[in-house]
Amino acid sequence: MTALSSLTFRKRITALQWARRLVWYVAIVAAAAMQSVGVLVFGLVIAAVLSGALKAWQQSARRQFIREARLPPFLLDKLRGLYPQLQPRDTELVVRGLRQFFMAHLRSKRAFVGMPSKVVDAAWHEFILHTQAYQQWCRYAFGGMLHHTPAEVLGRSAKRNDGLRRTWYWACKEESIDPRQPSRLPLLFALDAKFAIAGGFSYVPDCRDIDRAAGSGAHCGTSFGDTGSDSSTSDSGDAGGFGGSEPSSGDGGSSDSSSDSGSGCGGGGCGGGGD
C-alpha cells in the first residue's frame, strides 16, 4: 500500500466525519427556519438515518485503513533489532498481527482489548514511541487514542479477561474461525510460539489439546468462551458474549472480512507449539 493510498483513506475518513456533522447542522437549521415541531421531528429522523449510513460507511473506511494503510517501515527494523531470529518476512507477519489487534479494538466499538502476544506488543510499543505518527494513525483508525497495555493471559481481573476475550473473538472473526470451536489459531495468538519468543505466550486452539501438551505451559483458545470453568475466569464481568462482543453465530464467519480461512497461522502453520 503506497503513501498516496494511505492519504486517500485519510481524506475519505475525514470527509465522512464532516459529512455527518453537516447533516445534523442542515437538519436543525432547516427545521428551525420552518418553525414547526412536525418538520423538526421529521428532519431529525432523516438526519439520524443519513448520519447512521455515513457512520457505517466511515467504519468501513476505518477497517480498510487498518488492513491496508501504510505502517511506518522502521517497525520492521526495530523488530529485527529486538528479535534477531526474525527474518524480514517474519516481521511482516508480526505487523499483520498488530493490524489484527487494531481491528479487534475498532470492531469492539473501541472497548478495551487485551494484547495476547509479546512480539506483537513489542511492535505496538515501538510504534507508540513514534508519538506523532501513532497519534495520527489512531485518529484515522479509531477516532481517538488507543493506549498501551502490556501483553497478558487470562487471570483474575474481570476487565482484562474481557479485553482478551474481545481480542480473541474479533481475531477469529477476521479469519473466519469459530471462536467457540476453533480448528486453528488466529494469527495474533500464534506468533509467539511460532517464533519461539522468550517469555511469550503459547496457545493451542482447543483446551483438550492441553492434556496432550502437558507441561508445555500452553494456553488454549476455547477457554475464552468459558467464563465459569475455574477460579481464574469465573469473575468474568461482561464476557459472557466474549467481553461484550456480539454473540457468536456458530459459524465464526465475518461478513466483511478480507481474510480467507487459509490466511491465519493456526494449526499446522504458525500456531500451537510453533514450527
DRENDOKOL-771005 format. One record per residue (C-alpha): x, y, z; residue number from 0. Coordinates in pm, whole numbers, plus 32768, in hexadecimal, padded with zeros to 4 digits. Example, Ala and Ser with C-alpha at 12.3 -4.5 7.8 and 13.67 -1.06 7.14 Angstrom:
residues 2
ATOM    c1    c2    c3  pagu
ATOM  84CE  7E3E  830C     0
ATOM  8557  7F96  82CA     1
This chain:
residues 275
ATOM    c1    c2    c3  pagu
ATOM  8000  8000  8000     0
ATOM  8099  8149  7F92     1
ATOM  80A7  828C  8056     2
ATOM  7FB8  8324  7F54     3
ATOM  7EB5  8217  7F9C     4
ATOM  7ED9  8254  8113     5
ATOM  7E99  83C5  80D4     6
ATOM  7D60  836A  8010     7
ATOM  7CDE  829F  8137     8
ATOM  7D19  83C3  8220     9
ATOM  7C66  84B9  813F    10
ATOM  7B3D  83CE  8120    11
ATOM  7B22  8399  8298    12
ATOM  7B3E  850F  82DC    13
ATOM  7A3C  8563  81D1    14
ATOM  7944  846B  8263    15
ATOM  7978  84FB  83BF    16
ATOM  7928  865A  8344    17
ATOM  7802  85DB  8276    18
ATOM  7762  8549  83AF    19
ATOM  7783  8696  8461    20
ATOM  76FA  8751  8335    21
ATOM  75C6  8673  8324    22
ATOM  7566  86C9  8489    23
ATOM  75B1  883A  8458    24
ATOM  74DB  8854  831F    25
ATOM  73BC  8792  83BE    26
ATOM  73B2  886D  84F4    27
ATOM  73D3  89B6  8435    28
ATOM  72C7  8952  8339    29
ATOM  71D6  88DE  8446    30
ATOM  720C  8A1B  8512    31
ATOM  71C6  8AF0  83E1    32
ATOM  707B  8A3E  83A5    33
ATOM  7014  8A74  8512    34
ATOM  6F4E  8932  8515    35
ATOM  6F6A  881A  8612    36
ATOM  6EFD  871C  850E    37
ATOM  7005  878F  8418    38
ATOM  7109  878F  852E    39
ATOM  70BB  8627  858A    40
ATOM  70B7  85BD  841D    41
ATOM  7202  866E  83DE    42
ATOM  72A5  85CB  850B    43
ATOM  722F  8473  849E    44
ATOM  72BC  84A6  8340    45
ATOM  73FF  852E  83D5    46
ATOM  741C  83FE  84B9    47
ATOM  73F1  8310  8393    48
ATOM  74ED  83C7  82BB    49
ATOM  75E2  83E9  83DB    50
ATOM  75C6  8275  8423    51
ATOM  760D  8220  82B9    52
ATOM  7738  830A  82B2    53
ATOM  77B9  8276  83F8    54
ATOM  77A7  8116  8368    55
ATOM  7861  818E  8234    56
ATOM  7965  8235  830F    57
ATOM  7995  80F7  83DC    58
ATOM  79C8  8035  829B    59
ATOM  7ACF  8132  8231    60
ATOM  7B7B  8112  8385    61
ATOM  7B86  7F97  8362    62
ATOM  7C21  7FB7  820A    63
ATOM  7D1A  80B4  8293    64
ATOM  7D88  7FC4  83A7    65
ATOM  7DAE  7EA1  82B6    66
ATOM  7E5E  7F57  819D    67
ATOM  7EEC  80AC  81FC    68
ATOM  8064  80CA  8210    69
ATOM  8105  8094  8364    70
ATOM  8258  8134  83B3    71
ATOM  8367  805F  830C    72
ATOM  8451  808D  8435    73
ATOM  8377  7F98  84FA    74
ATOM  840B  7E77  8434    75
ATOM  8571  7EDF  8484    76
ATOM  851C  7F19  85F3    77
ATOM  8486  7DBD  860C    78
ATOM  85BA  7D1A  8577    79
ATOM  8690  7DDB  866C    80
ATOM  85C2  7D5A  8791    81
ATOM  85A0  7BF8  8707    82
ATOM  86CA  7BA3  8627    83
ATOM  8635  7A4E  85D3    84
ATOM  8525  7AF6  8505    85
ATOM  854D  7AFE  838D    86
ATOM  84BA  7C1D  82BD    87
ATOM  8385  7B53  8265    88
ATOM  835D  7AFC  83D6    89
ATOM  834F  7C6B  8438    90
ATOM  8243  7CA1  8331    91
ATOM  8174  7B91  83D9    92
ATOM  819E  7C3F  8527    93
ATOM  8123  7D86  8491    94
ATOM  7FF7  7CCB  8405    95
ATOM  7FB6  7C53  8566    96
ATOM  7FC1  7DBB  85DD    97
ATOM  7EC0  7E1A  84D6    98
ATOM  7DE5  7CFD  8554    99
ATOM  7DFC  7D88  86B5   100
ATOM  7DA1  7EE5  863B   101
ATOM  7C79  7E51  8581   102
ATOM  7BFE  7DA8  86BF   103
ATOM  7BFC  7EF9  876F   104
ATOM  7B38  7FA1  8659   105
ATOM  7A3B  7E89  862A   106
ATOM  79F8  7E71  87A0   107
ATOM  7984  7FDD  878A   108
ATOM  7AC7  8056  8827   109
ATOM  7A96  7F8A  8964   110
ATOM  7BC7  7F18  8A27   111
ATOM  7C81  7DFD  8978   112
ATOM  7D9B  7D2D  8A0A   113
ATOM  7EE5  7CEB  895B   114
ATOM  7F2D  7B72  894B   115
ATOM  8083  7B77  88A3   116
ATOM  81D7  7BE8  8922   117
ATOM  826D  7C1C  87CA   118
ATOM  8141  7CE0  8748   119
ATOM  8144  7DA9  888A   120
ATOM  82AE  7E04  883F   121
ATOM  824A  7E84  86E6   122
ATOM  812A  7F4A  8780   123
ATOM  8210  7FE5  8883   124
ATOM  830F  804C  877B   125
ATOM  81F7  80EE  86B2   126
ATOM  8180  81AE  87E5   127
ATOM  82DF  823A  881B   128
ATOM  82B6  82E9  86CA   129
ATOM  81B3  83C5  8772   130
ATOM  813A  84A5  8658   131
ATOM  8116  838A  855C   132
ATOM  805F  82B0  8659   133
ATOM  7F6E  83C4  86BF   134
ATOM  7F1E  8409  8554   135
ATOM  7EE9  8297  850D   136
ATOM  7DFB  8275  8635   137
ATOM  7D36  83A7  85CA   138
ATOM  7CEC  8313  8475   139
ATOM  7CCB  81A9  84E4   140
ATOM  7BF8  81DA  861D   141
ATOM  7B9D  8348  8642   142
ATOM  7C6B  835C  8782   143
ATOM  7D9C  82D2  8836   144
ATOM  7DD1  8163  8884   145
ATOM  7EAB  815D  89BB   146
ATOM  7FAA  804E  89FA   147
ATOM  7F77  7F2B  8AEA   148
ATOM  8074  7E10  8B12   149
ATOM  8045  7CB6  8A7C   150
ATOM  7F92  7BC5  8B66   151
ATOM  7EC8  7A84  8B8D   152
ATOM  7D7F  7A35  8C3C   153
ATOM  7D96  7A77  8DB2   154
ATOM  7CC8  7AFF  8ED4   155
ATOM  7C7A  7C59  8E46   156
ATOM  7B1E  7C5E  8DAD   157
ATOM  7B6F  7D8F  8CD8   158
ATOM  7CAC  7CF9  8C49   159
ATOM  7C04  7BA9  8C0D   160
ATOM  7AEE  7C59  8B51   161
ATOM  7BF1  7D13  8A84   162
ATOM  7CA1  7BD1  8A21   163
ATOM  7B56  7B2E  89C8   164
ATOM  7AFF  7C50  88E5   165
ATOM  7C50  7C31  883B   166
ATOM  7C23  7ABA  880E   167
ATOM  7AC3  7AE2  8785   168
ATOM  7B17  7BE9  8681   169
ATOM  7C64  7B4D  861E   170
ATOM  7BA4  7A0C  85D8   171
ATOM  7A9C  7ACB  8515   172
ATOM  7BA9  7B68  843B   173
ATOM  7C12  7A0B  83CC   174
ATOM  7ABB  7963  83BF   175
ATOM  7B09  788C  84EF   176
ATOM  79F6  7821  85DE   177
ATOM  7A68  78C6  8725   178
ATOM  79B7  77BF  87F9   179
ATOM  7A2E  768E  8738   180
ATOM  7B71  76F9  868D   181
ATOM  7C20  7604  85A7   182
ATOM  7D57  76DF  85A1   183
ATOM  7DE1  781C  863A   184
ATOM  7DBA  7979  85AE   185
ATOM  7F05  7A17  8550   186
ATOM  7F1B  7AFE  867D   187
ATOM  7F0D  79DB  8772   188
ATOM  8003  7901  86B1   189
ATOM  8132  79E0  8681   190
ATOM  81E7  79BD  87D0   191
ATOM  81F8  7843  87B2   192
ATOM  8251  7848  8642   193
ATOM  837D  7928  8679   194
ATOM  83E0  7893  87CD   195
ATOM  83C6  79E7  8877   196
ATOM  846B  79E6  89CD   197
ATOM  835F  7A17  8AD6   198
ATOM  8254  7A07  89C9   199
ATOM  80FD  7967  89E0   200
ATOM  80BF  781C  8934   201
ATOM  7F5D  77BD  88D2   202
ATOM  7EAF  768B  8847   203
ATOM  7D53  76A8  87AD   204
ATOM  7C9B  75AF  888B   205
ATOM  7CBD  757C  8A04   206
ATOM  7CB2  7404  89CA   207
ATOM  7E04  7427  891F   208
ATOM  7E9F  74A2  8A65   209
ATOM  7E97  7340  8AF2   210
ATOM  7F65  72C9  89CC   211
ATOM  8056  73EA  8A06   212
ATOM  806E  73C3  8B7F   213
ATOM  8184  748E  8C19   214
ATOM  81A5  756D  8AE7   215
ATOM  8111  76A0  8B90   216
ATOM  8026  76CC  8A69   217
ATOM  7EDE  7788  8A81   218
ATOM  7DA9  7727  89BE   219
ATOM  7CBD  77E3  88DB   220
ATOM  7B7A  773F  894C   221
ATOM  7BB2  77C4  8AAF   222
ATOM  7B4D  791C  8A2C   223
ATOM  79EA  789D  8A03   224
ATOM  79DF  7801  8B5F   225
ATOM  7993  7901  8C6E   226
ATOM  7958  7816  8D90   227
ATOM  7A34  76E4  8D72   228
ATOM  7B33  774E  8E77   229
ATOM  7B84  785A  8F74   230
ATOM  7C5F  791F  8E87   231
ATOM  7B41  7967  8D97   232
ATOM  7A09  7959  8E6D   233
ATOM  7A12  7ACF  8EB4   234
ATOM  79DC  7B1D  8D49   235
ATOM  7923  7C67  8D4A   236
ATOM  7869  7C95  8C02   237
ATOM  7927  7B80  8B4F   238
ATOM  7801  7A93  8B2D   239
ATOM  77F7  7B08  89C4   240
ATOM  7972  7B0E  899D   241
ATOM  79A4  7C4F  8A5F   242
ATOM  7868  7CF8  89EA   243
ATOM  789D  7CAD  8879   244
ATOM  777E  7C38  87A2   245
ATOM  7708  7AD4  87E8   246
ATOM  77B1  79C7  871C   247
ATOM  76D8  7946  8603   248
ATOM  778B  77FA  860C   249
ATOM  782C  780F  84B7   250
ATOM  7947  78F8  8519   251
ATOM  791D  79B7  83D6   252
ATOM  793E  7B29  8396   253
ATOM  786A  7BD9  8299   254
ATOM  7971  7CDF  824D   255
ATOM  7AB2  7C24  828A   256
ATOM  7BC1  7C49  8186   257
ATOM  7C6E  7B0A  81F7   258
ATOM  7C1C  79AB  8189   259
ATOM  7C2D  7873  825C   260
ATOM  7D90  782C  81F1   261
ATOM  7E25  7979  8251   262
ATOM  7E6C  792F  83BD   263
ATOM  7F87  7875  8460   264
ATOM  7EC8  778C  8544   265
ATOM  7ED6  7615  853B   266
ATOM  7FEF  759D  845E   267
ATOM  8065  76F4  83EE   268
ATOM  80D8  77D2  850B   269
ATOM  8013  7773  863D   270
ATOM  8027  7694  876C   271
ATOM  8184  761B  87AD   272
ATOM  8226  76D9  8691   273
ATOM  82CF  764B  8562   274
